[in-house]
Amino acid sequence: MWIYIWLGVTAAALIIEFITTEMVSVWFAGGGLVAMILAIFGVDWYVTVPVAIVVSFALMLAFRKLVMKKLSKGEVKTNAESVFGKEFILLSGTEDEGGSTIKINGVVWDVKTEDDTPLKKGDRVRVLNLEGNKYIVEEVK
């Protein structure tokens, strides 16, 4: 009977994790799996319950921070950062009044290069960073 209970705990923890994706209940699936294996070998419930709890919390303490760090890689913090690495054509160059500009999603942004290299209208540039209200770009050759 305890085999099925631990199977249910494991399945419920995985279903909850798929729904929430908060990396909390997945560790209880690990604890439930260990407890289910113990139950298969005939270990009594008063041993499997504490083992499941200890294994679940040990997995959470050991791996949650690492997994969350790996999963958050590449996460865009702001809409402005979502264009980093993308290429655009300059609407105006350095010699034009107002300086160099690009258009992103219908909004015109001022741009400059890191080393103040002159840019010309029509140059293709790649967005590297955001400094204040100006994008830092490099010319794509």
DSSP file (Angstrom, degrees, kcal/mol; ACC not computed):
  #  RESIDUE AA STRUCTURE BP1 BP2  ACC     N-H-->O    O-->H-N    N-H-->O    O-->H-N    TCO  KAPPA ALPHA  PHI   PSI    X-CA   Y-CA   Z-CA
    1    1 A M     >        0   0    0      0, 0.0     4,-1.7     0, 0.0     3,-0.5   0.000 360.0 360.0 360.0 -42.2    0.0    0.0    0.0
    2    2 A W  H  >  +     0   0    0      1,-0.2     4,-2.6     2,-0.2     5,-0.2   0.779 360.0  64.6 -66.3 -25.0    2.8    2.5    0.9
    3    3 A I  H  > S+     0   0    0      1,-0.2     4,-2.0     2,-0.2    -1,-0.2   0.935 105.8  43.5 -60.0 -44.7    4.3    1.9   -2.6
    4    4 A Y  H  > S+     0   0    0     -3,-0.5     4,-2.3     2,-0.2    -2,-0.2   0.845 111.0  54.4 -71.3 -34.5    1.2    3.5   -4.1
    5    5 A I  H  X S+     0   0    0     -4,-1.7     4,-2.4     2,-0.2    -2,-0.2   0.945 111.7  44.4 -63.1 -46.7    1.1    6.3   -1.6
    6    6 A W  H  X S+     0   0    0     -4,-2.6     4,-2.5     1,-0.2    -2,-0.2   0.847 111.0  54.1 -68.1 -33.2    4.7    7.2   -2.4
    7    7 A L  H  X S+     0   0    0     -4,-2.0     4,-2.5    -5,-0.2    -1,-0.2   0.910 110.2  47.7 -62.8 -41.4    3.9    6.9   -6.1
    8    8 A G  H  X S+     0   0    0     -4,-2.3     4,-2.9     2,-0.2    -2,-0.2   0.896 110.9  50.4 -65.2 -41.7    1.0    9.3   -5.6
    9    9 A V  H  X S+     0   0    0     -4,-2.4     4,-2.5     2,-0.2    -2,-0.2   0.927 112.7  47.1 -61.9 -45.0    3.2   11.7   -3.6
   10   10 A T  H  X S+     0   0    0     -4,-2.5     4,-2.1     2,-0.2    -2,-0.2   0.934 114.5  45.6 -62.7 -47.0    5.9   11.7   -6.4
   11   11 A A  H  X S+     0   0    0     -4,-2.5     4,-2.5     2,-0.2    -2,-0.2   0.916 113.3  49.7 -64.0 -43.4    3.3   12.2   -9.2
   12   12 A A  H  X S+     0   0    0     -4,-2.9     4,-2.7     1,-0.2     5,-0.2   0.912 110.0  51.0 -62.8 -42.6    1.5   15.0   -7.3
   13   13 A A  H  X S+     0   0    0     -4,-2.5     4,-2.1    -5,-0.2    -1,-0.2   0.902 112.1  47.0 -62.5 -40.6    4.8   16.8   -6.6
   14   14 A L  H  X S+     0   0    0     -4,-2.1     4,-2.4     2,-0.2    -2,-0.2   0.904 112.3  49.4 -68.0 -40.9    5.8   16.6  -10.3
   15   15 A I  H  X S+     0   0    0     -4,-2.5     4,-1.7     2,-0.2    -2,-0.2   0.933 111.7  48.8 -63.2 -45.2    2.3   17.8  -11.4
   16   16 A I  H  X S+     0   0    0     -4,-2.7     4,-2.7     1,-0.2     5,-0.3   0.902 111.0  51.1 -61.2 -40.5    2.4   20.7   -9.0
   17   17 A E  H  X S+     0   0    0     -4,-2.1     4,-2.8     1,-0.2     6,-0.2   0.903 107.8  51.6 -65.2 -40.8    5.9   21.6  -10.2
   18   18 A F  H  < S+     0   0    0     -4,-2.4    -1,-0.2     1,-0.2    -2,-0.2   0.846 114.8  44.4 -63.7 -32.3    4.9   21.5  -13.9
   19   19 A I  H  < S+     0   0    0     -4,-1.7    -2,-0.2    -5,-0.2    -1,-0.2   0.904 127.2  26.3 -77.6 -42.8    2.0   23.9  -13.0
   20   20 A T  H  < S-     0   0    0     -4,-2.7    -3,-0.2    -5,-0.2    -2,-0.2   0.814  76.0-160.4 -94.3 -32.3    3.9   26.3  -10.8
   21   21 A T     <  +     0   0    0     -4,-2.8    -4,-0.1    -5,-0.3    -3,-0.1   0.811  50.3 127.4  50.2  37.4    7.6   26.1  -12.1
   22   22 A E  S    S-     0   0    0     -5,-0.1    -1,-0.1     0, 0.0    -5,-0.1   0.397  73.5-123.5 -98.4   1.3    8.8   27.5   -8.8
   23   23 A M  S    S+     0   0    0     -6,-0.2    45,-0.1     1,-0.1    44,-0.1   0.902  83.1 103.7  56.7  46.0   11.3   24.7   -8.2
   24   24 A V  S >  S+     0   0    0    -11,-0.1     3,-0.8     2,-0.0     4,-0.4   0.699  75.4  40.4-115.9 -53.3    9.8   23.8   -4.8
   25   25 A S  T >> S+     0   0    0      1,-0.2     4,-1.1     2,-0.2     3,-0.8   0.691  96.8  77.4 -77.6 -17.7    7.7   20.7   -5.1
   26   26 A V  H 3> S+     0   0    0      1,-0.3     4,-1.2     2,-0.2     3,-0.3   0.834  89.6  58.6 -60.8 -30.9   10.1   18.8   -7.4
   27   27 A W  H <> S+     0   0    0     -3,-0.8     4,-1.9     1,-0.2    -1,-0.3   0.820  99.9  56.4 -68.9 -30.2   12.3   18.0   -4.5
   28   28 A F  H <> S+     0   0    0     -3,-0.8     4,-2.6    -4,-0.4    -1,-0.2   0.775 100.2  59.3 -72.1 -25.3    9.4   16.2   -2.8
   29   29 A A  H  X S+     0   0    0     -4,-1.1     4,-2.2    -3,-0.3    -1,-0.2   0.898 105.3  49.3 -65.4 -39.5    9.2   14.0   -5.9
   30   30 A G  H  X S+     0   0    0     -4,-1.2     4,-2.1     2,-0.2    -2,-0.2   0.920 112.4  46.7 -64.1 -44.3   12.8   13.0   -5.2
   31   31 A G  H  X S+     0   0    0     -4,-1.9     4,-2.3     1,-0.2    -2,-0.2   0.894 112.5  50.5 -64.1 -40.1   12.0   12.2   -1.5
   32   32 A G  H  X S+     0   0    0     -4,-2.6     4,-2.4     2,-0.2    -2,-0.2   0.871 108.7  52.2 -64.9 -37.4    8.9   10.3   -2.6
   33   33 A L  H  X S+     0   0    0     -4,-2.2     4,-2.2     2,-0.2    -2,-0.2   0.921 110.4  47.0 -65.3 -44.4   10.8    8.3   -5.1
   34   34 A V  H  X S+     0   0    0     -4,-2.1     4,-2.2     1,-0.2    -2,-0.2   0.924 113.8  48.6 -62.3 -44.3   13.4    7.3   -2.4
   35   35 A A  H  X S+     0   0    0     -4,-2.3     4,-2.5     1,-0.2    -2,-0.2   0.880 109.6  52.7 -64.4 -37.6   10.6    6.4    0.0
   36   36 A M  H  X S+     0   0    0     -4,-2.4     4,-2.2     2,-0.2    -1,-0.2   0.906 108.1  50.3 -64.8 -41.3    8.9    4.4   -2.7
   37   37 A I  H  X S+     0   0    0     -4,-2.2     4,-1.3     2,-0.2    -2,-0.2   0.913 111.2  48.9 -62.7 -41.9   12.0    2.4   -3.4
   38   38 A L  H  <>S+     0   0    0     -4,-2.2     5,-2.3     1,-0.2     3,-0.2   0.907 110.1  51.7 -62.8 -40.8   12.4    1.7    0.4
   39   39 A A  H ><5S+     0   0    0     -4,-2.5     3,-1.7     1,-0.2    -2,-0.2   0.865 103.5  58.1 -64.7 -35.6    8.7    0.6    0.5
   40   40 A I  H 3<5S+     0   0    0     -4,-2.2    -1,-0.2     1,-0.3    -2,-0.2   0.873 105.4  50.7 -60.2 -36.1    9.3   -1.8   -2.4
   41   41 A F  T 3<5S-     0   0    0     -4,-1.3    -1,-0.3    -3,-0.2    -2,-0.2   0.327 126.2-103.4 -86.2   8.8   12.0   -3.4   -0.3
   42   42 A G  T < 5 +     0   0    0     -3,-1.7    -3,-0.2     1,-0.3     2,-0.2   0.634  62.8 159.4  85.7  14.8    9.5   -3.7    2.6
   43   43 A V      < -     0   0    0     -5,-2.3    -1,-0.3    -6,-0.1     5,-0.0  -0.526  45.6-106.9 -71.8 138.0   10.8   -0.9    4.8
   44   44 A D    >>  -     0   0    0     -2,-0.2     4,-2.0     1,-0.1     3,-1.5  -0.190  21.3-114.4 -67.5 156.9    8.1    0.2    7.3
   45   45 A W  H 3> S+     0   0    0      1,-0.3     4,-2.5     2,-0.2    -1,-0.1   0.812 112.3  64.5 -61.6 -33.9    6.2    3.5    6.9
   46   46 A Y  H 34 S+     0   0    0      1,-0.2    -1,-0.3     2,-0.2    -2,-0.1   0.597 110.6  39.6 -72.1  -7.7    7.7    5.0   10.1
   47   47 A V  H <> S+     0   0    0     -3,-1.5     4,-1.9     2,-0.1    -2,-0.2   0.763 114.3  51.0 -99.0 -42.4   11.1    4.8    8.4
   48   48 A T  H  X S+     0   0    0     -4,-2.0     4,-2.7     1,-0.2     5,-0.2   0.853 104.2  57.9 -68.1 -34.1   10.0    5.9    4.9
   49   49 A V  H  X S+     0   0    0     -4,-2.5     4,-2.1     2,-0.2    -1,-0.2   0.966 110.8  40.3 -63.0 -53.6    8.2    9.0    6.1
   50   50 A P  H  > S+     0   0    0      0, 0.0     4,-2.9     0, 0.0     5,-0.2   0.889 115.3  53.4 -62.9 -35.4   11.1   10.6    7.8
   51   51 A V  H  X S+     0   0    0     -4,-1.9     4,-2.9     1,-0.2     5,-0.3   0.928 108.6  49.5 -62.8 -43.6   13.5    9.5    5.0
   52   52 A A  H  X S+     0   0    0     -4,-2.7     4,-2.3     2,-0.2    -1,-0.2   0.912 113.4  46.4 -61.3 -42.4   11.2   11.1    2.4
   53   53 A I  H  X S+     0   0    0     -4,-2.1     4,-2.4     2,-0.2     5,-0.2   0.941 115.2  45.3 -66.0 -47.6   11.1   14.4    4.4
   54   54 A V  H  X S+     0   0    0     -4,-2.9     4,-2.5     1,-0.2    -2,-0.2   0.927 114.9  47.3 -64.2 -45.4   14.9   14.5    5.0
   55   55 A V  H  X S+     0   0    0     -4,-2.9     4,-2.6    -5,-0.2     5,-0.2   0.913 111.7  51.7 -62.8 -42.7   15.7   13.6    1.4
   56   56 A S  H  X S+     0   0    0     -4,-2.3     4,-2.2    -5,-0.3    -2,-0.2   0.941 114.3  41.3 -60.1 -49.2   13.3   16.2    0.1
   57   57 A F  H  X S+     0   0    0     -4,-2.4     4,-2.7     2,-0.2     5,-0.2   0.855 113.4  53.9 -70.3 -33.5   14.7   19.0    2.2
   58   58 A A  H  X S+     0   0    0     -4,-2.5     4,-2.3    -5,-0.2    -2,-0.2   0.925 110.3  47.0 -64.6 -43.6   18.3   17.9    1.5
   59   59 A L  H  X S+     0   0    0     -4,-2.6     4,-2.6     2,-0.2     5,-0.5   0.919 113.2  49.4 -61.7 -43.3   17.7   18.0   -2.2
   60   60 A M  H  X S+     0   0    0     -4,-2.2     4,-1.8    -5,-0.2     5,-0.4   0.938 114.2  44.0 -62.9 -47.2   16.0   21.4   -1.9
   61   61 A L  H  < S+     0   0    0     -4,-2.7     4,-0.2     1,-0.2    -1,-0.2   0.867 118.8  44.4 -65.7 -36.1   18.9   22.9    0.2
   62   62 A A  H  < S+     0   0    0     -4,-2.3     4,-0.2    -5,-0.2    -2,-0.2   0.866 129.5  15.3 -77.8 -36.9   21.6   21.3   -2.0
   63   63 A F  H  X S+     0   0    0     -4,-2.6     4,-2.8    -5,-0.2     5,-0.3   0.652  96.8  85.3-119.6 -16.5   20.2   22.1   -5.5
   64   64 A R  H  X S+     0   0    0     -4,-1.8     4,-2.9    -5,-0.5     5,-0.2   0.926  95.6  46.4 -59.6 -48.2   17.5   24.7   -5.6
   65   65 A K  H  > S+     0   0    0     -5,-0.4     4,-2.0    -4,-0.2    -1,-0.2   0.912 115.1  47.5 -60.8 -43.0   19.8   27.7   -5.7
   66   66 A L  H  > S+     0   0    0     -4,-0.2     4,-2.2     2,-0.2    -1,-0.2   0.922 114.0  46.4 -63.7 -45.6   21.9   26.2   -8.4
   67   67 A V  H  X S+     0   0    0     -4,-2.8     4,-2.6     1,-0.2    -2,-0.2   0.911 111.8  50.6 -65.6 -43.0   19.0   25.1  -10.5
   68   68 A M  H  X S+     0   0    0     -4,-2.9     4,-1.7    -5,-0.3    -1,-0.2   0.882 110.1  51.0 -63.1 -37.2   17.3   28.5  -10.2
   69   69 A K  H  < S+     0   0    0     -4,-2.0     4,-0.5    -5,-0.2    -1,-0.2   0.921 112.2  46.3 -64.7 -43.8   20.5   30.2  -11.2
   70   70 A K  H >< S+     0   0    0     -4,-2.2     3,-0.8     1,-0.2    -2,-0.2   0.891 113.4  49.0 -65.7 -40.1   20.8   28.0  -14.3
   71   71 A L  H 3< S+     0   0    0     -4,-2.6    -1,-0.2     1,-0.2    -2,-0.2   0.792 107.1  55.2 -71.9 -27.6   17.2   28.5  -15.3
   72   72 A S  T >< S+     0   0    0     -4,-1.7     3,-2.0    -5,-0.2    -1,-0.2   0.538  78.2 118.9 -85.9  -4.6   17.4   32.3  -15.0
   73   73 A K  T <  S+     0   0    0     -3,-0.8     3,-0.1    -4,-0.5    -3,-0.0  -0.361  81.0  17.6 -58.8 136.0   20.3   32.6  -17.4
   74   74 A G  T 3  S+     0   0    0      1,-0.3     2,-0.3    -2,-0.0    -1,-0.3   0.474  87.2 148.3  81.3   0.5   19.3   34.7  -20.4
   75   75 A E    <   -     0   0    0     -3,-2.0     2,-0.5     1,-0.1    -1,-0.3  -0.531  47.3-129.7 -71.0 131.8   16.4   36.1  -18.6
   76   76 A V        -     0   0    0     -2,-0.3     6,-0.1     1,-0.2     3,-0.1  -0.720  15.6-163.5 -85.8 126.1   15.7   39.7  -19.8
   77   77 A K  S    S+     0   0    0     -2,-0.5     2,-0.3     1,-0.1    -1,-0.2   0.856  70.4   9.8 -79.6 -35.9   15.3   42.1  -16.9
   78   78 A T  S  > S-     0   0    0      1,-0.1     4,-0.6     0, 0.0     3,-0.3  -0.915  73.5-111.3-138.8 164.9   13.7   44.9  -18.8
   79   79 A N  T >4 S+     0   0    0     -2,-0.3     3,-1.0     1,-0.2     4,-0.3   0.872 117.2  59.1 -62.5 -36.4   12.2   45.6  -22.2
   80   80 A A  G >4 S+     0   0    0      1,-0.3     3,-0.9     2,-0.2    -1,-0.2   0.854 103.7  51.2 -62.3 -34.1   15.1   47.9  -23.0
   81   81 A E  G >4 S+     0   0    0     -3,-0.3     3,-1.5     1,-0.2    -1,-0.3   0.626  88.8  82.4 -77.8 -12.9   17.5   45.0  -22.5
   82   82 A S  G << S+     0   0    0     -3,-1.0    -1,-0.2    -4,-0.6    -2,-0.2   0.664  87.3  55.7 -67.9 -14.5   15.6   42.7  -24.8
   83   83 A V  G X  S+     0   0    0     -3,-0.9     3,-2.4    -4,-0.3    44,-0.4   0.439  73.5 127.3 -97.4  -0.3   17.3   44.3  -27.9
   84   84 A F  T <  S+     0   0    0     -3,-1.5    44,-0.2     1,-0.3     3,-0.1  -0.368  80.1  16.5 -58.2 130.2   20.9   43.6  -26.7
   85   85 A G  T 3  S+     0   0    0     42,-3.3    -1,-0.3     1,-0.3     2,-0.2   0.255  99.2 121.1  91.1 -12.1   22.7   41.8  -29.5
   86   86 A K    <   -     0   0    0     -3,-2.4    41,-2.4    41,-0.1     2,-0.3  -0.506  58.0-126.6 -86.4 156.3   20.2   42.7  -32.2
   87   87 A E  E     +A  126   0A   0     39,-0.2     2,-0.3    -2,-0.2    39,-0.2  -0.791  27.8 175.0-106.9 145.7   21.1   44.7  -35.3
   88   88 A F  E     -A  125   0A   0     37,-2.7    37,-3.1    -2,-0.3     2,-0.4  -0.937  30.6-115.9-141.7 161.2   19.5   47.9  -36.6
   89   89 A I  E     -A  124   0A   0     -2,-0.3    14,-0.4    35,-0.2    35,-0.2  -0.870  38.3-113.0-100.4 133.4   20.0   50.4  -39.4
   90   90 A L        -     0   0    0     33,-2.7    32,-2.0    -2,-0.4    12,-0.2  -0.450  18.6-162.4 -68.1 131.9   20.9   53.9  -38.3
   91   91 A L  S    S+     0   0    0     10,-2.9     2,-0.3     1,-0.3    11,-0.2   0.819  80.6  10.3 -78.8 -34.2   18.2   56.5  -39.1
   92   92 A S  B    S-B  101   0A   0      9,-1.0     9,-1.3    28,-0.1    -1,-0.3  -0.980  76.5-133.5-144.0 154.8   20.7   59.3  -38.7
   93   93 A G    >   -     0   0    0     -2,-0.3     3,-1.0     7,-0.2    27,-0.3  -0.385  35.8 -91.7-103.4-179.2   24.5   59.5  -38.3
   94   94 A T  T 3  S+     0   0    0     25,-2.8     5,-0.2     1,-0.3    26,-0.1   0.844 123.1  56.2 -60.4 -36.4   26.9   61.3  -36.1
   95   95 A E  T 3  S+     0   0    0     24,-0.7    -1,-0.3     2,-0.1     2,-0.1   0.687  90.6  93.1 -74.1 -16.5   27.2   64.3  -38.5
   96   96 A D  S X  S-     0   0    0     -3,-1.0     3,-2.0     1,-0.1     2,-0.2  -0.407  93.6 -92.6 -75.8 152.9   23.4   64.8  -38.4
   97   97 A E  T 3  S+     0   0    0      1,-0.3    -1,-0.1    -2,-0.1    -2,-0.1  -0.464 115.3  24.2 -63.7 129.8   21.8   67.3  -36.0
   98   98 A G  T 3  S-     0   0    0     -2,-0.2    -1,-0.3    -4,-0.1    -3,-0.1   0.263 113.5-110.2  95.9 -11.8   20.8   65.4  -32.9
   99   99 A G    <   -     0   0    0     -3,-2.0     2,-0.2    -5,-0.2    -5,-0.1  -0.283  61.0 -18.0  85.4-170.3   23.3   62.6  -33.4
  100  100 A S        +     0   0    0     11,-0.5    11,-2.3    -9,-0.1     2,-0.3  -0.479  63.6 178.9 -78.6 140.7   22.9   59.0  -34.3
  101  101 A T  E     -BC  92 110A   0     -9,-1.3   -10,-2.9     9,-0.2    -9,-1.0  -0.972  15.1-167.9-140.4 154.6   19.5   57.3  -33.9
  102  102 A I  E     - C   0 109A   0      7,-2.2     7,-3.3    -2,-0.3     2,-0.5  -0.924  22.6-126.0-132.5 161.7   17.8   53.9  -34.4
  103  103 A K  E     - C   0 108A   0    -14,-0.4     2,-0.5    -2,-0.3     5,-0.2  -0.952  24.6-179.0-114.2 124.1   14.1   53.0  -34.3
  104  104 A I  E >  S- C   0 107A   0      3,-3.2     3,-1.9    -2,-0.5    -2,-0.0  -0.976  73.0 -22.7-124.9 117.1   13.0   50.1  -32.1
  105  105 A N  T 3  S-     0   0    0     -2,-0.5    -1,-0.1     1,-0.3     3,-0.1   0.874 128.6 -48.4  51.2  42.4    9.4   49.1  -32.0
  106  106 A G  T 3  S+     0   0    0      1,-0.2     2,-0.5     0, 0.0    -1,-0.3   0.443 117.6 110.7  83.0  -0.4    8.3   52.5  -33.3
  107  107 A V  E <   -C  104   0A   0     -3,-1.9    -3,-3.2     2,-0.0     2,-0.5  -0.921  63.4-135.3-111.8 132.2   10.4   54.5  -30.8
  108  108 A V  E     -C  103   0A   0     -2,-0.5     2,-0.4    -5,-0.2    -5,-0.2  -0.733  24.8-169.0 -87.7 128.8   13.5   56.4  -31.9
  109  109 A W  E     -C  102   0A   0     -7,-3.3    -7,-2.2    -2,-0.5     2,-0.2  -0.924  21.2-123.1-119.2 142.0   16.5   56.0  -29.6
  110  110 A D  E     -Cd 101 134A   0     23,-0.6    25,-2.2    -2,-0.4     2,-0.3  -0.598  34.7-170.6 -76.2 143.8   19.8   57.9  -29.4
  111  111 A V  E     + d   0 135A   0    -11,-2.3   -11,-0.5    -2,-0.2     2,-0.3  -0.936  13.4 175.6-134.4 158.3   22.8   55.7  -29.9
  112  112 A K  E     - d   0 136A   0     23,-2.1    25,-2.5    -2,-0.3     2,-0.2  -0.973  29.2-112.8-152.6 162.1   26.6   56.1  -29.6
  113  113 A T  E >   - d   0 137A   0     -2,-0.3     3,-1.0     4,-0.3    25,-0.1  -0.588  29.7-115.3 -92.8 161.1   29.6   53.9  -29.8
  114  114 A E  T 3  S+     0   0    0     23,-0.6    -1,-0.1     1,-0.2    24,-0.1   0.871 118.2  34.8 -62.5 -36.8   31.8   53.0  -26.8
  115  115 A D  T 3  S-     0   0    0      2,-0.0    -1,-0.2    -3,-0.0     0, 0.0   0.152 115.1-110.1-106.0  18.9   34.8   54.9  -28.4
  116  116 A D    <   +     0   0    0     -3,-1.0    -2,-0.1     1,-0.2     3,-0.1   0.809  52.1 176.1  57.1  34.3   32.8   57.7  -30.1
  117  117 A T        -     0   0    0      1,-0.1    -4,-0.3   -23,-0.0    -1,-0.2  -0.494  37.9-104.9 -64.5 134.9   33.5   56.3  -33.6
  118  118 A P        -     0   0    0      0, 0.0     2,-0.3     0, 0.0    -1,-0.1  -0.374  37.9-158.8 -64.8 141.4   31.6   58.4  -36.1
  119  119 A L        -     0   0    0     -2,-0.1   -25,-2.8    -3,-0.1   -24,-0.7  -0.905   2.4-145.9-121.2 150.2   28.5   56.7  -37.6
  120  120 A K    >   -     0   0    0     -2,-0.3     3,-2.2   -27,-0.3   -30,-0.2  -0.860  32.6 -91.2-115.9 151.3   26.7   57.4  -40.9
  121  121 A K  T 3  S+     0   0    0     -2,-0.3   -30,-0.2     1,-0.3     3,-0.1  -0.335 114.8  27.5 -54.6 134.1   23.0   57.2  -41.7
  122  122 A G  T 3  S+     0   0    0    -32,-2.0    -1,-0.3     1,-0.3   -31,-0.1   0.275  86.0 138.2  93.1 -10.9   22.3   53.7  -43.1
  123  123 A D    <   -     0   0    0     -3,-2.2   -33,-2.7   -34,-0.1     2,-0.5  -0.374  55.4-123.7 -64.3 145.9   25.1   52.0  -41.2
  124  124 A R  E     -A   89   0A   0     16,-0.4    16,-3.2   -35,-0.2     2,-0.3  -0.829  36.5-177.9 -91.9 128.1   24.2   48.6  -39.6
  125  125 A V  E     -AE  88 139A   0    -37,-3.1   -37,-2.7    -2,-0.5     2,-0.4  -0.904  22.1-140.3-127.3 155.3   24.8   48.5  -35.9
  126  126 A R  E     -AE  87 138A   0     12,-2.8    12,-1.9    -2,-0.3     2,-0.4  -0.956  25.4-122.7-114.1 132.6   24.5   46.0  -33.1
  127  127 A V  E     + E   0 137A   0    -41,-2.4   -42,-3.3    -2,-0.4    10,-0.2  -0.608  34.6 168.9 -77.3 127.5   23.2   47.0  -29.7
  128  128 A L  E     -     0   0A   0      8,-3.6     2,-0.3    -2,-0.4     9,-0.2   0.781  57.0 -21.0-104.8 -40.7   25.7   46.2  -26.9
  129  129 A N  E     - E   0 136A   0      7,-1.5     7,-2.7   -46,-0.1     2,-0.4  -0.921  55.2-110.9-160.2 175.9   24.4   48.0  -23.8
  130  130 A L  E     - E   0 135A   0     -2,-0.3     2,-0.5     5,-0.3     5,-0.2  -0.995  24.5-177.6-126.3 127.3   22.2   50.8  -22.4
  131  131 A E  E >   - E   0 134A   0      3,-3.2     3,-1.8    -2,-0.4     2,-0.5  -0.931  65.6 -50.0-128.0 106.6   23.8   53.8  -20.8
  132  132 A G  T 3  S-     0   0    0     -2,-0.5     0, 0.0     1,-0.2     0, 0.0  -0.569 121.7 -24.6  67.4-119.6   21.3   56.3  -19.4
  133  133 A N  T 3  S+     0   0    0     -2,-0.5   -23,-0.6    -3,-0.1     2,-0.4   0.114 123.8  86.1-111.3  20.2   18.8   56.9  -22.2
  134  134 A K  E <  S-dE 110 131A   0     -3,-1.8    -3,-3.2   -25,-0.1     2,-0.3  -0.962  70.8-132.7-122.4 138.0   21.3   56.0  -25.0
  135  135 A Y  E     -dE 111 130A   0    -25,-2.2   -23,-2.1    -2,-0.4     2,-0.5  -0.688  18.1-134.6 -82.9 140.0   22.1   52.6  -26.5
  136  136 A I  E     +dE 112 129A   0     -7,-2.7    -8,-3.6    -2,-0.3    -7,-1.5  -0.856  35.4 178.3 -93.3 126.3   25.7   51.7  -26.9
  137  137 A V  E     -dE 113 127A   0    -25,-2.5   -23,-0.6    -2,-0.5     2,-0.4  -0.797  24.3-147.9-126.9 164.9   26.3   50.2  -30.3
  138  138 A E  E     - E   0 126A   0    -12,-1.9   -12,-2.8    -2,-0.3     2,-0.2  -0.984  31.8-107.9-129.9 146.5   29.0   48.8  -32.5
  139  139 A E  E     - E   0 125A   0     -2,-0.4     2,-0.6   -14,-0.2   -14,-0.3  -0.525  27.3-136.5 -73.2 136.9   29.1   49.0  -36.3
  140  140 A V              0   0    0    -16,-3.2   -16,-0.4    -2,-0.2    -1,-0.1  -0.845 360.0 360.0 -94.2 122.4   28.5   45.7  -38.0
  141  141 A K              0   0    0     -2,-0.6    -1,-0.1   -18,-0.1   -16,-0.0   0.441 360.0 360.0 -96.8 360.0   31.0   45.2  -40.9
